[in-house]
Amino acid sequence: MEYNDILKEANIEALEAMKLPKKQDYFEIVIDFKKLPKPDFSVSENIRLKEFAPILKGLELCKNKPCLYFFEITNTSINTKEIIKTYQYLNVENKAALRKSINFDSKYLYVGKSQKNIQHRMKVHFGYKNTTENGLQLLHWAKPLLTEIMLHVYCFDETLGFLLPLYEKKFDNQLKPLIGYL
């Protein structure tokens, strides 16, 4: 079999997968920073996640499914330059990358994807997970600036996980979030 034939076959399979009627779930979660304490790593993860548990529960629908998510800044009077300045001074090694070109008019903070464990990604993004994975680390810097944000989540059928990079790039190009590497 020729290499080009393998590629053609893969393309046909991808197109067939996209033709099938698939349902994606969409939901929004308002996250109130006043209710979330800064993580205390001297206690167990169960205790540390107590106030964050309702958010994780809201993500149960997407457990083990591919997801696209993005954070929207709901306070329209927020100074996005102040957000970037504060984030730049966050002194942790595992924070998400800043964009090379920042659109300060954007009301979106970040666009991301998760193939199977969005709950884990949210723990990382909010700073509750002691890990080397990159994430926003929101509770380590955003609490004084943001009172709440909206988490938007699209949850897809398992067979469409291969499309996540495409969806992420499209949303990133359209929403132009403040933080992220795409």
NORNOR-V243624 format. One record per backbone hydrogen bond with DSSP energy under -0.5 kcal/mol. CO is the residue of the C=O (numbers start at 1). NH is the residue of the N-H. E is the energy in kcal/mol with one decimal. If there is no record, write none. Layout:
{{CO;NH;E} {CO;NH;E}}
This chain:
{{2;6;-1.6} {3;7;-2.1} {4;8;-2.6} {5;9;-2.5} {6;10;-2.3} {7;11;-2.4} {8;12;-2.4} {9;13;-2.3} {10;14;-2.3} {11;15;-2.5} {12;16;-2.4} {13;17;-2.3} {14;18;-1.8} {15;19;-1.3} {16;20;-1.2} {20;22;-0.8} {25;155;-3.0} {27;153;-2.6} {29;151;-3.0} {30;32;-0.6} {31;33;-0.7} {31;149;-1.8} {32;35;-1.4} {33;36;-1.4} {35;37;-0.6} {39;41;-0.7} {40;43;-1.3} {44;48;-2.6} {45;49;-2.2} {47;50;-1.3} {49;53;-1.5} {50;53;-0.5} {52;55;-0.9} {52;56;-1.8} {53;57;-2.7} {54;58;-1.7} {55;59;-0.6} {56;59;-1.0} {57;60;-1.7} {59;62;-1.6} {60;63;-1.8} {62;65;-2.1} {66;156;-2.9} {67;114;-2.4} {68;154;-3.2} {69;112;-3.1} {70;152;-2.9} {71;109;-2.6} {71;110;-0.8} {72;74;-0.7} {72;150;-2.6} {74;76;-0.9} {75;78;-1.4} {78;80;-0.9} {79;82;-0.5} {79;83;-1.5} {80;84;-2.2} {81;85;-2.4} {82;86;-2.6} {83;87;-2.6} {84;88;-2.5} {85;89;-1.2} {87;90;-1.3} {90;92;-1.2} {92;95;-0.6} {94;135;-1.6} {97;180;-1.9} {102;104;-1.0} {103;106;-1.8} {107;73;-3.6} {108;178;-2.4} {109;179;-2.3} {110;71;-2.1} {112;69;-2.7} {114;67;-3.2} {116;64;-1.8} {117;121;-1.8} {118;122;-2.4} {119;123;-2.0} {120;124;-2.0} {121;125;-2.9} {122;126;-2.4} {123;127;-0.6} {123;128;-2.4} {123;129;-1.2} {124;127;-0.9} {124;137;-0.6} {125;138;-3.4} {126;139;-1.2} {128;130;-0.5} {129;131;-1.3} {135;96;-1.6} {137;140;-2.2} {138;141;-1.7} {138;142;-2.8} {138;143;-0.6} {142;145;-1.1} {142;146;-3.2} {147;33;-2.2} {147;34;-0.7} {148;74;-0.8} {149;31;-3.2} {149;151;-0.5} {150;72;-2.9} {150;152;-0.6} {151;29;-2.4} {152;70;-2.0} {153;27;-2.1} {154;68;-2.4} {155;25;-2.5} {157;160;-2.2} {158;161;-1.3} {160;163;-2.1} {161;164;-1.6} {163;167;-2.5} {164;168;-3.2} {165;169;-2.2} {166;170;-2.3} {167;171;-2.8} {168;172;-2.6} {169;173;-2.6} {170;174;-1.9} {171;175;-3.3} {172;176;-2.0} {178;99;-0.8}}
